[in-house]
Amino acid sequence: MSQAALQSALVRPGSLWSAVKVVERTGSTNADLAQSAREGIREGAVLVAESQFAGRGRLGRIWTAPPRSGLTFSVLLRPDVPLPKQGWLSLLFGLAAATAVRAETGVDVRLKWPNDLLVGERKLAGVLAERVDRAVVVGMGLNVTLRQEELPVERATSLRLSGATTVDRGVLLLAVLRELEARYREWVAADGDVESCGLRTAYLAGSATVGQEVRVELPGERVLIGLATGIDRSGYLMVRSEGTDHLLSVGDVVHVRPANP
């Protein structure tokens, strides 16, 4: 990808995006931007890697992909939003990415709570948000051109395998960042109120989890099985199990598919 082309398209007066850097290889774009955040870098920095050797997913998982086969990048945000409302930021990022990728590729991308991108029940991308002092670094790994034998896990997929109309990573990155900027500005302008800015409604419309029977693996090796009934104003997953409603701020969700008759 061309750093100069991305800079020209994104960094302009009034834009959220303040700098775009493309590196050939790094351990983790999130870790690199986190260090830059500690050094006081401006909001809106974007770091893109052609390959990562120490990429991380949610819950400490390792994320890998062949060089140039995916879209791997992180952004630095400093949201002027009350801290209790900032839990929605990673969901906002996932929604923006799913919306942009769907529009650019024609692939029906949906969201698994909190922020995985799915095609059917196969994982297309994951999002990881990490707080660094008063900033938040959010990264995404999107499978773009991986072949079947290159997929990191059996239940993964890529845009190429999903019949995407484009697999141009530069086009996809620009689309995601433009959608992210629009959603982020609306959310910040609403002081983090996900109802008044339409964020919660839009997320629910794109959710593959709400309305599903789910199995949620919780900290402490606990498991909750029930019906995902919604997402509350804090971004928590609402699950009804054995007549009791549960609010979950963290957990690994599996969509329970009905057994074959």
N, C-alpha and C positions, 0 to 999 in steps of 0.2 A: 504494500500500500504506500501511496505517496504522502509523506508528511506535509510537503509544500501544498499539495492540492487540498488536503484536509484542513490545513491552517487557513487557506484562502477562502474555503467554503464556510467555515464555522466561526473564525475569530474576526469579529468586526465590532464597531462601536455599538454598545447596547446589548450585545450578545451575552448570554450566560457563559459561553465558552471562552476562556481566557488564554489557553495554550493547548496545542496538540503535539504530542511527541510520539513517534513510532520507533520502536527498538527491534532489532533482529531477534534477540533472545534475552530472557530474564528469568529469575526464579518465580516471582509473583508480582503482577502489576499492582495488586492491592497493597502488598508489603512495601513496594517502592513508593507508591503515592502516600502511604501512611507516614513514611519517613519524611517526605516532602511537606506533609501537613504539619508535622512537628516543627519544621523549619520555617513555617509561616507562609507557605505558598498560597496564592490567591485561589478563591473559589473558581470552579470551572475548568481546572486543569484536567486534561484527558491523556491517559497513557495507554498506548496500544502496543502489544507484543506479537510478533510473527510466530513466536513459540515461547512456551513456558516450561521450565523443568521442575518447578515446585508449586504449581497451581493448587489452590485449595477450594473445596466446596463447603457447603453447610455441614455442621456437626463433625468437622475435622477431616472430611473425606479428601482424598487426593483427586485432582482433576488433570487429565492428560489428553493430548491430541497431537497428531503429526504436525510438523511445521506448515503454516499457511493453509491448513485444512479447516480452520475455525476462525471465529472472530473473538479475540481475547483482549479485553480492555477494562480499564477502571476509570472512574471519575471522582473528583473531589468536590464535595458540596459542604456548604456552611449554612444550613437552613435557619432562617430567622423565624422559628416556629417553637412554641412551648415544648419542652423536652418530652412530656408525656404523650404528645401527639406525633413524635418523630418515628414511632414504630411503624408508621405507614410508609416510610420512605422506600424500603426495599420492595413493598407491594406496588408502590407507584412506579418504580423502576421496571419491575416485571411486566406491569400493564403496558407501559410505554413501549417496551421492547416487543411484546406480543402484538400490539396494535400495528407497529411499524413493519414488522416482519410479515404479518398477514397481508398488509396492503401492498408491499413490494413484491411478494413472491406468490400470492394466491394460495398459500398453504394455510389450512385452518388450524392456527396455533391457539391453544387454550392455556389456562393457568391452573397449576396445582398449588394449593396453599403451602407456603406463603408466596413463593415467587419462581417456581420451576415452570419452564415453557414446555408444553406437551404437544405432540401430534398423535391423536388417538391416545393410547396409554404409553407411548414411548417418549422418553425425555429428549428434548431438542436442545435445551439450554438451562443453565442454572445461574442464580444470582447470589452474591455474598456481600452483605453490608457490614461494615465494621466501624465502630466509633473510635475516633482518635482525638482526645481532648474535646474541643467544641465542634469538631468537624466530623463528617461521615465520608468514608471511602466506600464506594459501591462498585463491584466488579461483575462482569458477566463473561461466561464462556459459552459460545453458540457454535454448535456443530454445523458446518456449512457444506464442505465437499467430501466428508469422510465416506469411504466405502464400507460395506457391511463388515468386512474383516478388520477394519480399523476402529470400529466402535469400541468405546471403553468398557461398556457393559452390555449385556444381552438386551435389556429393555431401553436402549438408546436408539436414536435415529439422527439423520442429518437432513438438511434442506435438499440436497441432491437426491437422497433416497426417497424424499417425500414429494418429488415432482415439482420443485420450485421453478418458477419462471425466470428467476435470476439467482445466481450464486456469486455475484460480484460483491466482495466483502467491503469495498469502499462505499458502494451504493447503500449497502445494508447499514453500515456504521453511520453514515450521514442521516439516514432515515430514522434510526433509533435515537440518535442524539437530538435531532430536531423535535421528535415527538416527546422525548424526555424533557427538553427545555420547556415546551408548551405546558405539559402536565405539572411540572415542578413550579413554574411561575404562578399558575392558577392556585395551586395548593398553598404556596407561601403567601400569596395575596389574600387568601381566605384564612390566614393565621392557623393553618393546619386543620381547618374544619372540613372533613371529608364529605359531609353532606352538602354544604353550600357550594363547593367547587365541583361536585358531581363525581368525585373520585370513587367513593364507595359504590355508587350505582354502576359505574363503568366497570369496576373490578368484578362485581357480582355477575354482570352480563358476560364477562369473559371467563368465568370460573368453570373449571372442570370438576371441582371438588364439592361445591355446594349442591346438595341434593343427592349425593352419593353416600352409600355405605362405606365407611372408612375404618381402617385399622391404624391407630396412632401409637407409635412407639415413643414413650415419654422418658424423661430422665429417671434414673434409678431402676432401669429395666422393667418399668411398668408399661402396660399395654391397655389402651382403651379402644373398644369397638362400638361403633354406633353410627348414627346418621348425621352427616354434616348439614346443619340447618342454616348457617349463615356466617357472616363476618361482622363483628361488632365495630363500634366507632373507634376502638383502639387498634383494630387490625387483628384481633384475636379470632381464632376459629371456634365456632359454636358447634358443639357435638352433643346430641341427645343419646344417652345410653341407659337402657333399663329404666326409663322414666325420669332420669335426672339430666339436667342441662349442665354442660361443662364448658368453661371458657379456657382455651389453650393458647398460651403465648409462644410456646415452642413445642416441637414434636416432629417426628418423621412420619409423614402421611403415606399410606398405601390405599389406593382405591380398591375396594373389595369387589371383585368380579363374581357374578353368580356362577355356581358350579354348573357344568354341563348336565342336562337332564339325562 
